[in-house]
Amino acid sequence: MKKVFITVLVAIVIAFGASLILLNRQPPKDESYAHAPDYSWVTGQLQYQDIEGGFWIIRFGSRDAPYNGQFVLGKDSRLQNFKNGDLVKITGKISQDQISIYQAGTIYTLQSIEFLK
């Protein structure tokens, strides 16, 4: 009886540990990261990439989300007053011209940008 109890207890601990590992691998649920169904607006975090001459991206989801969870904004002059990590809302559209020097993802044509926090 004692051996069965220990076996069951070990199985429960292993299952609980495995579920914690799976939960920790999921991206955090953050309402700050959102977008319209057609991506005409996107809220997310600005990130400056100091490669290929430097450029901006907006992170709006996890890497397994559509578009890898980010859009390339390039070197738009409207971004010069923002800093890495700012939470923003942008409007615009996915660019039809995806040829660029930026090898970081899908190009987004910025129409407007608003600081959120």
C-alpha positions in Angstrom: 0.0 0.0 0.0 2.8 2.4 0.9 4.5 1.7 -2.5 1.3 2.5 -4.4 0.9 5.7 -2.5 4.4 6.9 -3.2 4.1 5.9 -6.9 0.8 7.9 -7.2 2.4 10.9 -5.3 5.4 10.9 -7.6 3.1 10.8 -10.7 1.2 13.8 -9.4 4.3 15.8 -8.7 5.7 15.0 -12.2 2.4 16.0 -13.8 2.2 19.2 -11.8 5.8 20.1 -12.7 5.2 19.4 -16.4 2.1 21.7 -16.4 4.1 24.5 -14.8 6.8 24.2 -17.5 4.1 24.4 -20.2 2.4 27.4 -18.5 5.7 29.3 -18.3 6.3 28.8 -22.0 3.1 30.6 -23.0 3.5 34.4 -23.7 1.9 36.6 -21.1 -1.6 37.8 -21.7 -1.3 41.5 -22.1 -4.1 43.7 -23.3 -1.5 46.3 -24.3 -0.7 44.1 -27.3 -3.6 44.2 -29.7 -4.6 44.9 -33.3 -7.5 45.3 -35.6 -8.4 42.2 -37.6 -7.0 43.9 -40.7 -4.0 45.4 -38.8 -5.2 49.0 -39.6 -4.3 49.8 -36.0 -1.8 48.0 -33.7 -0.9 48.5 -30.1 2.4 47.2 -28.8 5.9 48.0 -27.7 8.4 49.9 -29.8 11.8 48.2 -30.1 14.9 49.8 -31.7 17.0 47.4 -33.6 20.6 48.5 -33.8 21.5 46.5 -36.9 21.4 47.2 -40.6 21.8 51.0 -39.9 19.2 50.9 -37.1 15.4 50.8 -37.4 12.2 50.4 -35.4 9.8 47.5 -35.0 6.6 47.3 -33.0 6.1 44.0 -31.0 2.4 43.2 -30.8 2.4 39.5 -30.0 4.4 36.4 -29.4 6.8 35.0 -32.1 4.2 32.3 -32.9 1.5 34.9 -33.7 0.8 36.0 -37.3 3.6 38.1 -38.8 5.9 36.8 -36.0 4.1 39.2 -33.7 5.9 42.2 -35.0 6.1 44.7 -37.9 9.0 46.7 -39.2 8.5 50.4 -39.1 11.9 51.4 -40.4 13.5 54.8 -39.8 10.3 56.9 -40.0 11.2 60.5 -38.7 8.0 60.4 -36.6 9.7 57.9 -34.3 12.6 60.1 -33.3 10.9 61.3 -30.1 10.1 57.8 -28.9 12.3 55.5 -27.0 12.9 51.8 -26.9 10.2 50.1 -24.8 7.5 52.8 -25.3 4.0 51.4 -25.5 2.3 52.9 -28.6 -0.8 52.7 -30.8 -0.1 53.0 -34.5 -2.4 53.2 -37.5 -1.5 52.3 -41.1 -1.4 49.2 -43.2 0.8 46.3 -44.1 3.0 47.5 -47.0 2.4 46.0 -50.4 6.1 46.5 -51.1 8.0 44.1 -48.9 11.4 44.7 -50.5 13.6 46.4 -48.0 17.1 46.4 -46.4 15.4 45.4 -43.1 15.5 41.6 -42.8 13.4 41.6 -39.6 9.9 40.9 -40.8 6.9 42.4 -42.5 7.0 46.1 -43.4 4.2 48.3 -42.1 3.4 51.6 -43.6 2.9 54.0 -40.7 0.1 56.6 -40.9 0.1 57.8 -37.3 1.6 57.0 -33.9 0.3 57.7 -30.4 2.2 57.3 -27.1 0.3 55.2 -24.6 2.8 54.7 -21.8 
